[in-house]
C-alpha cells in the first residue's frame, strides 16, 4: 500500500509538472499562451518570432506553389471604378458555426482606387515614429467612413512590419520578405500574393497602396492555405507557430475582391482560443460570399472595425469605459474607406471637392475648375472659351476660327509643323499625311516609282544572269563531249584503224562446189579456201 501511495504521489507530481510546463510554454514561437499573460493582453496573434515573414528568395515561393500557377506568385485584377453613391456599403453579419455563433462586419468598396487608403498609425510619419494609435483614433483623424486594422506591428515597439505604401508614398520597404501582400497600382489594378522587391519598387506602374498580411487565403476562388503554409515560411512550420496561427479560433481581419473588382473588407469579432474563426473557416466564408482573392490581415485583439470614427465591434461592448484603450489594441496601419479624392484636391482654388467631384464657382468649369464658362457671343462653333477668352480648336485659325491652318502647319494654334515629305500634305487638325501619287509611308518617305524601277532592274539583272549561266553550262558540256571523243580516238591502234577501212566477206559456194574444201575432187593441202583481198 505504501509503495502504491508513493507511486500515486509521484504520478501526481509528474502531472503537476507537465501541467505547469504546458501552461507556461507558448503554443508556438512568438505566440503567447493563455496562462502566460494577464488580461487584457492575452489576445495577441504573432505568427513569426523574428521580424515578419520568410527570408527565403522569391524563387523559393515559386517552387513551393502548385505547378498549375507556373512562375506567377501573385494575381492581378482590374478594380471597379463605379462612380455613383454610396462609395461603400457595410453590414453586420451573424454566422453560425458548430457550437458557436460568429459576428463581424462585411464591407464592399465600390471604387477602391479613389476611396481606399492604407494609412499609418495616428498620422503620416506614424510608422517611422513607431506611433501607438488605435484604429478609432487614426480613422477619426483621417475622416474615414469605414476603417479596420491592416498590417502587423511589433507589439513591444509599435514598429510597422512588412511593406507599406500609403497614398503613393513608400513608407516601409520590407526588403523582399515574403508575406501575402495586397496592393493597388496607379492604373487601378488590384494585386494579391507574393511580391519580389523589384515588383514592389517597380515605377512604370507603381503601387499607390500596399500592405503586408500573413497567409494567402483564396486564390482564383479556391482555398490556398495549404500552399501558403509552404510558400510563406517552410522552416517556421517546424515550431508549430504558423500552424497554430492558422487553426486557432480568434478575432480576424481579411481583405479581398469579388468578380466585379470591388474590394471586400471582412472583420470577425472574437478572442483567441475562445471565440471567432480559424483561417480555414474564414476562407470558406469568403468563398461562399463570392470573394475571388483574399489575404489575412492582423487579428486577435487588434481586430477592430470603426464606422464614422466610432468603434462598431467587440471590444466596445466587452470593456469598461475606463479600460477601452486597453481592449482596443494599438495597431500600425489601417485600411480607410473615405470620400472620393478630387484632382487637384483643392479644385484649383476655384471650387470645392464634394464626394470626389469639383463643384466649381460661378464662371468656372471643368474637372479641375480650370476653364471659364463661355459667355462671349463671338466664340464660334470651332472655339472653346477659356480664362484667356475665345481659343480656336486644334486645326483652325482666324477671327471666328473658320479657316484651316496654313499648308504645312496643324494642331493647337496652328503652330505645329508638318513632317510630310515628297510633296505630301498634312491634315490641319491631327497632322496625318496625304501622299502625292507614287509615294507612301507615314510621312510619305517611300517613293513608289523608285521601288518599281528597282524591281525592274532586279528582274533584268536576273534574266541576264540566267542566260549567262545557261551559256556557260552548255559550253562546258560541249567541251567535255569533244574531249571524250578525242580521248577515244587517241586510244585506238593503227592496225585497228586500217582494218576499220575494209570488210571481210565469207566465201560463197560456186556452182558445182561445196564450200570450205568440199567438191567432186578433194583439194590438196595447198588448196586455198578463201580469197584475201589486197
C-alpha positions as CSV (number, residue, x, y, z in Angstrom):
1,X,0.0,0.0,0.0
2,X,2.8,2.3,0.9
3,X,4.5,1.8,-2.5
4,X,1.2,2.3,-4.2
5,X,0.7,5.7,-2.3
6,X,4.2,6.7,-3.3
7,X,3.5,5.8,-7.0
8,X,0.3,7.8,-6.9
9,X,2.1,10.7,-5.3
10,X,4.8,10.6,-7.9
11,X,2.3,10.4,-10.7
12,X,0.5,13.5,-9.2
13,X,3.8,15.4,-9.0
14,X,4.6,14.5,-12.6
15,X,1.2,15.5,-13.8
16,X,1.5,18.8,-12.0
17,X,4.9,19.5,-13.5
18,X,3.6,18.6,-17.0
19,X,0.7,20.9,-16.5
20,X,2.9,23.7,-15.3
21,X,5.2,23.2,-18.3
22,X,2.2,23.2,-20.7
23,X,0.6,26.3,-19.3
24,X,4.0,28.2,-19.3
25,X,5.0,27.3,-22.8
26,X,4.0,29.2,-25.9
27,X,1.7,27.3,-28.4
28,X,4.4,28.3,-30.9
29,X,7.3,30.7,-31.2
30,X,6.0,34.3,-31.0
31,X,2.5,33.2,-29.9
32,X,1.8,33.8,-26.2
33,X,-0.1,31.1,-24.3
34,X,-3.2,31.9,-22.4
35,X,-1.7,31.3,-19.0
36,X,1.4,33.5,-19.7
37,X,-0.1,36.9,-19.7
38,X,-2.7,38.8,-17.8
39,X,-5.9,40.1,-19.5
40,X,-6.4,42.2,-21.5
41,X,-3.0,41.5,-23.2
42,X,-3.7,37.8,-23.7
43,X,-5.4,38.2,-27.1
44,X,-2.4,38.5,-29.3
45,X,-1.6,36.6,-32.5
46,X,2.0,36.7,-33.7
47,X,2.9,34.0,-36.3
48,X,6.6,34.8,-36.5
49,X,9.4,35.1,-33.9
50,X,11.9,37.3,-35.7
51,X,10.8,40.1,-37.9
52,X,7.9,39.5,-40.3
53,X,7.7,36.5,-42.6
54,X,10.1,34.3,-44.5
55,X,13.6,35.3,-45.5
56,X,13.8,32.9,-48.4
57,X,14.0,34.0,-52.0
58,X,11.2,34.8,-54.5
59,X,12.3,31.6,-56.4
60,X,11.6,29.6,-53.3
61,X,8.0,30.8,-53.3
62,X,7.6,29.7,-56.9
63,X,9.0,26.3,-56.1
64,X,6.5,25.8,-53.2
65,X,3.4,26.7,-55.1
66,X,1.3,24.2,-57.2
67,X,2.6,23.7,-60.8
68,X,-0.6,25.0,-62.2
69,X,0.4,28.5,-61.4
70,X,3.8,28.4,-63.2
71,X,6.0,31.3,-62.3
72,X,3.1,33.6,-61.2
73,X,3.4,34.3,-57.5
74,X,0.6,36.9,-57.4
75,X,-2.7,37.6,-59.1
76,X,-3.9,40.9,-60.7
77,X,-7.4,42.1,-61.2
78,X,-8.9,45.2,-62.6
79,X,-10.6,47.3,-59.9
80,X,-14.1,48.5,-60.1
81,X,-14.4,52.2,-61.0
82,X,-18.1,52.7,-60.1
83,X,-18.6,56.5,-59.7
84,X,-22.0,56.5,-58.1
85,X,-23.1,56.6,-54.5
86,X,-22.6,55.3,-51.9
87,X,-18.8,54.7,-52.2
88,X,-19.0,51.7,-49.8
89,X,-21.6,49.6,-48.1
90,X,-21.1,47.8,-44.8
91,X,-23.4,45.3,-43.0
92,X,-23.3,43.3,-39.7
93,X,-23.0,39.6,-40.3
94,X,-24.1,36.7,-37.9
95,X,-22.6,33.4,-39.0
96,X,-23.5,30.0,-37.4
97,X,-20.7,27.6,-36.9
98,X,-20.7,24.3,-34.9
99,X,-21.1,25.1,-31.2
100,X,-20.7,28.9,-31.7
101,X,-22.1,32.0,-33.4
102,X,-19.7,34.4,-35.1
103,X,-20.4,38.1,-35.6
104,X,-18.5,40.7,-37.7
105,X,-18.7,43.2,-40.5
106,X,-18.6,42.7,-44.3
107,X,-17.8,45.9,-46.2
108,X,-17.9,46.4,-50.0
109,X,-15.8,49.2,-51.5
110,X,-17.1,50.2,-55.0
111,X,-14.3,52.4,-56.2
112,X,-11.1,51.3,-54.4
113,X,-8.6,53.3,-56.4
114,X,-10.2,56.6,-55.3
115,X,-11.7,55.7,-51.9
116,X,-9.4,53.1,-50.2
117,X,-6.2,54.1,-48.5
118,X,-3.5,52.4,-46.3
119,X,-2.8,54.8,-43.5
120,X,0.0,54.9,-41.0
121,X,-1.0,54.9,-37.3
122,X,-2.1,58.3,-36.0
123,X,-1.0,60.4,-39.0
124,X,1.6,60.4,-41.8
125,X,5.0,59.5,-40.3
126,X,3.4,57.2,-37.7
127,X,5.4,54.2,-38.8
128,X,8.8,55.9,-38.6
129,X,7.9,57.3,-35.2
130,X,6.6,53.9,-34.0
131,X,3.3,55.6,-33.1
132,X,1.0,53.6,-30.9
133,X,-2.5,54.6,-32.1
134,X,-5.8,52.8,-32.2
135,X,-7.9,52.3,-35.3
136,X,-10.5,54.6,-33.8
137,X,-8.1,57.4,-33.3
138,X,-6.4,57.1,-36.8
139,X,-9.7,56.8,-38.6
140,X,-11.2,59.8,-36.8
141,X,-8.1,61.9,-37.7
142,X,-8.4,61.0,-41.4
143,X,-12.2,61.3,-41.6
144,X,-12.7,57.7,-42.7
145,X,-16.2,56.5,-43.4
146,X,-15.2,52.9,-42.5
147,X,-11.9,51.6,-41.2
148,X,-10.3,48.4,-39.9
149,X,-6.9,47.2,-38.8
150,X,-4.4,46.2,-41.6
151,X,-0.8,45.2,-41.3
152,X,1.1,43.6,-38.5
153,X,3.2,45.5,-36.0
154,X,5.8,44.9,-33.2
155,X,3.7,44.8,-30.0
156,X,6.7,46.0,-27.9
157,X,8.0,48.9,-30.1
158,X,4.9,49.7,-32.3
159,X,7.1,49.3,-35.4
160,X,5.2,48.7,-38.7
161,X,6.0,45.4,-40.3
162,X,6.1,44.3,-43.9
163,X,5.7,46.6,-47.0
164,X,3.7,49.8,-46.5
165,X,2.8,52.3,-49.3
166,X,0.3,55.0,-48.3
167,X,-1.4,57.2,-50.9
168,X,1.6,56.8,-53.3
169,X,4.3,57.3,-50.6
170,X,6.7,54.4,-49.9
171,X,6.6,54.3,-46.1
172,X,8.4,51.0,-45.5
173,X,10.2,48.5,-47.7
174,X,10.5,45.0,-46.2
175,X,13.5,44.2,-48.3
176,X,11.8,41.3,-50.1
177,X,10.5,39.4,-47.1
178,X,7.8,37.0,-48.4
179,X,4.4,37.6,-46.9
180,X,1.0,37.7,-48.6
181,X,0.5,41.3,-50.0
182,X,-2.4,43.5,-51.0
183,X,-1.8,46.5,-53.3
184,X,-3.4,48.9,-55.7
185,X,-1.4,50.1,-58.6
186,X,-1.7,53.6,-60.2
187,X,-3.8,52.3,-63.1
188,X,-6.3,50.7,-60.7
189,X,-5.0,47.1,-60.8
190,X,-5.6,45.1,-57.6
191,X,-2.7,42.8,-56.7
192,X,-2.8,39.8,-54.3
193,X,0.0,37.4,-53.4
194,X,3.8,37.3,-53.0
195,X,5.9,40.1,-54.5
196,X,9.6,40.4,-55.1
197,X,11.4,43.6,-54.0
198,X,11.7,44.5,-57.7
199,X,8.0,44.2,-58.1
200,X,7.3,46.3,-55.0
201,X,9.7,49.1,-56.2
202,X,8.6,49.0,-59.9
203,X,7.9,52.5,-61.1
204,X,6.3,52.3,-64.6
205,X,3.0,51.5,-62.9
206,X,3.8,52.0,-59.2
207,X,1.8,51.0,-56.1
208,X,-0.3,53.7,-54.6
209,X,-1.4,51.5,-51.7
210,X,0.4,48.4,-50.4
211,X,0.3,46.4,-47.1
212,X,1.5,43.0,-45.9
213,X,-0.6,40.4,-44.2
214,X,0.1,36.7,-43.3
215,X,-1.4,33.8,-45.3
216,X,-3.0,34.0,-48.8
217,X,-6.5,32.6,-48.1
218,X,-8.2,32.4,-51.5
219,X,-6.6,32.3,-54.9
220,X,-8.8,32.5,-58.0
221,X,-11.8,31.4,-56.0
222,X,-10.1,28.4,-54.3
223,X,-8.8,28.0,-50.8
224,X,-5.0,28.5,-50.9
225,X,-4.0,28.0,-47.3
226,X,-2.0,24.7,-47.7
227,X,0.1,26.3,-50.4
228,X,0.6,29.4,-48.2
229,X,1.9,27.3,-45.4
230,X,4.6,26.1,-47.7
231,X,5.3,29.4,-49.5
232,X,5.3,31.8,-46.6
233,X,7.8,30.2,-44.4
234,X,8.5,26.5,-44.7
235,X,11.1,26.4,-41.8
236,X,8.7,28.1,-39.4
237,X,6.3,25.2,-39.6
238,X,8.6,23.1,-37.5
239,X,7.9,25.2,-34.5
240,X,4.2,24.8,-35.0
241,X,3.6,28.6,-34.6
242,X,2.2,29.1,-38.1
243,X,0.0,26.1,-37.9
244,X,-1.3,27.3,-34.6
245,X,-1.9,30.8,-36.0
246,X,-3.9,29.2,-38.9
247,X,-6.0,26.8,-36.9
248,X,-6.8,28.6,-33.7
249,X,-10.2,30.4,-33.5
250,X,-9.7,34.1,-32.9
251,X,-10.8,37.6,-33.9
252,X,-9.8,38.0,-37.5
253,X,-9.5,40.6,-40.3
254,X,-9.2,39.9,-44.0
255,X,-9.2,41.7,-47.3
256,X,-10.2,40.5,-50.8
257,X,-12.1,41.3,-54.0
258,X,-15.1,40.0,-55.9
259,X,-15.8,39.3,-59.6
260,X,-16.7,42.9,-60.2
261,X,-13.4,44.3,-58.9
262,X,-14.9,45.6,-55.7
263,X,-12.7,45.3,-52.6
264,X,-14.1,43.4,-49.7
265,X,-13.1,44.2,-46.1
266,X,-14.0,41.5,-43.6
267,X,-13.7,41.7,-39.8
268,X,-14.6,39.0,-37.2
269,X,-15.2,39.5,-33.5
270,X,-13.6,37.0,-31.1
271,X,-11.0,36.2,-28.5
272,X,-8.1,33.8,-29.2
273,X,-8.9,30.3,-28.3
274,X,-12.4,31.1,-27.2
275,X,-14.5,32.8,-29.9
276,X,-14.1,33.8,-33.6
277,X,-12.9,31.9,-36.7
278,X,-9.9,29.9,-37.8
279,X,-8.3,30.9,-41.1
280,X,-9.9,27.8,-42.7
281,X,-13.4,28.9,-41.6
282,X,-12.8,32.5,-42.7
283,X,-11.5,31.4,-46.2
284,X,-14.6,29.2,-46.6
285,X,-17.0,32.0,-45.6
286,X,-15.3,34.4,-48.1
287,X,-15.5,31.9,-50.8
288,X,-19.3,31.3,-50.2
289,X,-19.8,35.1,-50.5
290,X,-18.2,35.5,-53.9
291,X,-14.7,36.6,-53.0
292,X,-12.0,35.6,-55.6
293,X,-8.7,36.5,-54.0
294,X,-8.1,37.3,-50.3
295,X,-5.3,37.6,-47.7
296,X,-5.4,37.5,-43.9
297,X,-4.5,40.7,-42.1
298,X,-3.6,41.3,-38.4
299,X,-6.0,39.7,-35.9
300,X,-6.5,38.8,-32.3
301,X,-7.1,41.8,-30.1
302,X,-6.2,44.1,-33.0
303,X,-9.3,43.1,-35.0
304,X,-11.2,46.3,-34.9
305,X,-13.9,47.9,-37.1
306,X,-14.8,51.6,-37.0
307,X,-17.7,53.3,-38.6
308,X,-17.6,57.1,-38.9
309,X,-15.0,57.4,-36.3
310,X,-16.7,55.2,-33.7
311,X,-15.9,51.6,-32.7
312,X,-18.6,49.3,-34.0
313,X,-17.5,45.9,-32.7
314,X,-16.0,44.0,-29.8
315,X,-14.4,45.0,-27.6
316,X,-16.7,48.1,-27.4
317,X,-19.3,46.1,-25.5
318,X,-16.9,43.9,-23.5
319,X,-14.8,46.5,-21.8
320,X,-15.4,49.0,-19.0
321,X,-15.4,52.6,-20.1
322,X,-12.1,53.4,-18.3
323,X,-10.4,50.4,-19.9
324,X,-11.5,50.7,-23.6
325,X,-8.0,51.8,-24.6
326,X,-6.7,48.5,-23.2
327,X,-9.1,46.4,-25.3
328,X,-8.7,48.4,-28.5
329,X,-5.2,47.3,-29.1
330,X,-2.7,49.8,-30.6
331,X,-2.1,48.9,-34.2
332,X,0.1,50.1,-37.1
333,X,-1.5,50.6,-40.4
334,X,-5.2,50.7,-41.1
335,X,-7.5,50.4,-44.1
336,X,-9.5,53.6,-44.5
337,X,-12.6,54.0,-46.8
338,X,-13.1,57.7,-47.5
339,X,-14.9,60.0,-49.8
340,X,-13.5,60.2,-53.4
341,X,-10.4,62.4,-53.8
342,X,-10.5,65.2,-56.4
343,X,-7.6,66.0,-58.8
344,X,-6.4,68.5,-57.8
345,X,-7.8,68.1,-54.3
346,X,-8.5,71.9,-53.9
347,X,-10.2,72.2,-57.3
348,X,-7.6,74.8,-58.4
349,X,-8.8,77.1,-55.7
350,X,-11.9,77.9,-57.8
351,X,-14.3,75.3,-56.4
352,X,-14.9,72.7,-53.7
353,X,-14.4,68.9,-53.7
354,X,-17.6,67.1,-52.9
355,X,-17.5,63.3,-52.9
356,X,-14.7,63.2,-55.5
357,X,-16.1,65.8,-57.8
358,X,-15.2,69.5,-58.1
359,X,-18.2,71.8,-57.6
360,X,-16.9,74.9,-59.4
361,X,-17.7,78.5,-58.5
362,X,-19.8,80.6,-61.0
363,X,-17.8,81.4,-64.1
364,X,-15.6,78.3,-64.0
365,X,-16.0,74.7,-65.2
366,X,-14.0,71.5,-65.9
367,X,-12.8,68.6,-63.8
368,X,-10.4,70.9,-62.0
369,X,-12.4,74.1,-62.4
370,X,-9.7,75.3,-64.9
371,X,-11.9,76.7,-67.7
372,X,-14.2,79.7,-67.8
373,X,-17.9,79.4,-68.7
374,X,-18.2,80.7,-72.3
375,X,-20.1,84.0,-72.4
376,X,-18.6,85.7,-75.4
377,X,-21.0,85.7,-78.4
378,X,-18.2,85.9,-80.9
379,X,-16.9,82.4,-80.0
380,X,-17.9,80.2,-82.9
381,X,-18.6,76.5,-83.2
382,X,-14.9,75.8,-83.6
383,X,-13.9,77.6,-80.5
384,X,-13.6,76.9,-76.8
385,X,-13.9,79.6,-74.1
386,X,-11.1,79.6,-71.5
387,X,-9.9,82.1,-69.0
388,X,-7.9,83.7,-71.9
389,X,-11.0,84.2,-73.9
390,X,-12.0,82.5,-77.2
391,X,-9.4,80.0,-78.4
392,X,-9.7,78.1,-81.6
393,X,-10.0,74.4,-81.7
394,X,-7.0,72.5,-83.0
395,X,-6.5,73.0,-86.7
396,X,-8.4,76.2,-87.1
397,X,-7.5,79.9,-87.2
398,X,-8.9,83.3,-88.0
399,X,-11.2,85.7,-86.2
400,X,-14.1,83.3,-85.9
401,X,-11.9,80.2,-86.2
402,X,-13.4,79.5,-89.6
403,X,-10.1,79.0,-91.6
404,X,-8.0,75.9,-91.6
405,X,-4.3,76.1,-90.7
406,X,-1.9,77.3,-93.5
407,X,-0.4,74.5,-95.5
408,X,2.5,72.9,-93.6
409,X,1.0,73.6,-90.2
410,X,-1.5,71.9,-87.9
411,X,-2.8,71.4,-84.3
412,X,-3.4,73.8,-81.5
413,X,-2.8,77.4,-82.6
414,X,-1.7,76.1,-86.0
415,X,1.9,76.2,-84.6
416,X,2.9,72.6,-85.2
417,X,5.0,71.9,-88.3
418,X,4.0,69.1,-90.7
419,X,6.5,66.3,-91.3
420,X,5.2,65.1,-94.7
421,X,7.8,64.5,-97.4
422,X,7.9,64.4,-101.2
423,X,5.0,66.9,-101.8
424,X,2.6,65.3,-99.3
425,X,0.1,67.4,-97.4
426,X,-0.9,67.1,-93.7
427,X,-4.3,67.2,-92.1
428,X,-4.8,70.6,-90.5
429,X,-6.1,69.1,-87.2
430,X,-4.0,66.0,-86.4
431,X,-1.1,66.3,-88.9
432,X,-1.6,63.0,-90.7
433,X,0.0,62.9,-94.2
434,X,-1.8,62.6,-97.5
435,X,0.8,61.4,-100.0
436,X,1.3,62.5,-103.6
437,X,0.8,59.8,-106.3
438,X,3.5,57.2,-106.2
439,X,4.5,57.9,-102.6
440,X,3.6,56.1,-99.4
441,X,4.5,55.7,-95.7
442,X,3.7,57.6,-92.5
443,X,5.5,60.7,-93.7
444,X,5.4,59.8,-97.5
445,X,9.0,58.8,-97.3
446,X,8.6,55.8,-99.6
447,X,8.9,56.5,-103.4
448,X,6.8,54.0,-105.2
449,X,8.4,54.9,-108.6
450,X,11.8,54.3,-107.3
451,X,10.7,50.9,-106.0
452,X,9.2,50.0,-109.3
453,X,12.5,50.9,-111.1
454,X,14.4,48.9,-108.6
455,X,12.2,45.9,-109.2
456,X,12.6,46.2,-113.0
457,X,16.3,46.4,-112.8
458,X,16.3,43.5,-110.4
459,X,14.2,41.4,-112.9
460,X,16.5,42.4,-115.8
461,X,19.6,41.5,-113.8
462,X,18.1,38.1,-113.0
463,X,17.3,37.5,-116.7
464,X,20.9,38.3,-117.9
465,X,22.3,36.2,-115.1
466,X,20.1,33.3,-116.1
467,X,21.2,33.3,-119.8
468,X,24.8,33.7,-118.9
469,X,24.6,30.7,-116.6
470,X,22.9,28.5,-119.3
471,X,25.5,29.6,-121.9
472,X,28.4,28.6,-119.5
473,X,26.8,25.3,-118.8
474,X,26.2,24.4,-122.5
475,X,29.8,25.4,-123.3
476,X,31.1,23.2,-120.6
477,X,29.1,20.2,-121.8
478,X,30.2,20.7,-125.4
479,X,33.8,20.9,-124.4
480,X,33.5,17.8,-122.3
481,X,31.9,15.9,-125.3
482,X,34.8,16.9,-127.6
483,X,37.4,15.9,-125.1
484,X,35.7,12.5,-124.7
485,X,35.7,11.9,-128.5
486,X,39.3,12.9,-128.8
487,X,40.3,10.6,-126.0
488,X,38.6,7.6,-127.6
489,X,40.3,8.2,-131.0
490,X,43.7,8.5,-129.4
491,X,43.4,5.2,-127.6
492,X,42.8,3.1,-130.9
493,X,45.9,1.3,-132.6
494,X,47.0,2.0,-136.3
495,X,46.0,-1.6,-137.3
496,X,42.6,-1.3,-135.9
497,X,42.2,2.0,-137.7
498,X,43.3,0.2,-141.0
499,X,41.1,-2.8,-140.6
500,X,38.3,-0.5,-140.0
501,X,38.6,0.5,-143.7
502,X,37.9,-3.0,-145.0
503,X,35.2,-5.6,-144.9
504,X,35.7,-9.3,-144.7
505,X,33.4,-11.3,-146.9
506,X,32.9,-15.1,-146.4
507,X,33.4,-17.4,-149.4
508,X,30.3,-18.5,-151.2
509,X,29.9,-21.8,-152.9
510,X,30.4,-21.8,-156.7
511,X,28.3,-23.9,-158.9
512,X,29.3,-27.5,-158.5
513,X,31.4,-26.9,-155.5
514,X,30.9,-27.5,-151.8
515,X,32.0,-24.7,-149.6
516,X,35.2,-25.0,-147.5
517,X,37.1,-27.6,-149.4
518,X,34.4,-29.9,-150.5
519,X,34.0,-30.7,-154.2
520,X,33.9,-33.5,-156.6
521,X,37.6,-33.9,-156.0
522,X,39.4,-33.4,-152.8
523,X,41.7,-30.4,-152.7
524,X,45.3,-30.6,-152.0
525,X,46.6,-29.2,-148.8
526,X,47.7,-26.2,-150.8
527,X,44.2,-25.6,-152.0
528,X,43.2,-22.1,-150.9
529,X,39.9,-21.9,-149.1
530,X,39.5,-18.2,-149.1
531,X,40.3,-15.1,-151.1
532,X,42.4,-12.5,-149.5
533,X,41.6,-9.1,-150.6
534,X,44.7,-7.0,-151.1
